[in-house]
Amino acid sequence: MKTILQRRTIRRYTDQDVSPELLHKLFAAASRTQTMGNLQLYSVVVTRDAEMKHKLAPAHFNQPMVEQAPVVLTVCADFRRTTDWCLSRKASPGYGNFLSFINAATDALLFTQMFCHLAEEEGLGYCFLGTTVYMPQLIIDTLQLPQLVMPVATLTLGWPDECPPQTDRLAPVSFVHEETYQPYSAARIDQYYAEKEQLPENQEFVRINHKETLAQVFTDCRYTLRDNEAMSATLLDALRKQGFLQ
């Protein structure tokens, strides 16, 4: 538990390589995580080549760590391998549907989280890129992902060259519900978000964005309705092209 309580997002890395031996040791250990039906519905594309990282960068809004990190890992929801196995064993697979994507995406994200925890235990640093599902087609084309393979997570990985402060987190009382889901009253919202809203860095965030509240920064600047709808359409289109939606 000590490692996870000290977790930080690392965006700057030293020039030291991450050896293939260490990487594959971590992959083997992370594969012991939970998986639906013991099918391991994920694949990982390892990117070390500078030109390939340069091609991937626009899919992640050209965040500098994509090209600066020694290794970029793209974790994919993968029903292609299982489908090919079934086809070669006189079985009739039926995995070109949304449920299969959800199952594979869950497997892939469980694997990703386990890998992150194990990597930190080895002293490595990483940054989880939520941008993976924003422009998936660029990633699909760059990595030549076949049908029934969909990128769901990206990690930049390397030996840390910084020790940034930890970001804030809501307390468990704000998200744990006993027996049934309990509605959030205005008073409870005030209680749970008071500390986050009073942090100097978040108050500065509000000021520089010329907003009245921190929530407005998220709704009006960071995750807007227009952007969410546009990227949802892009995601659904990629899922159709990859064979997960009919």
Summary of the structure (lengths in Angstrom):
residues: 246
radius of gyration: 20.0
end to end distance: 43.0
largest distance: 62.8
contacts: 679
relative contact order: 0.16
helix: 52%
strand: 13%
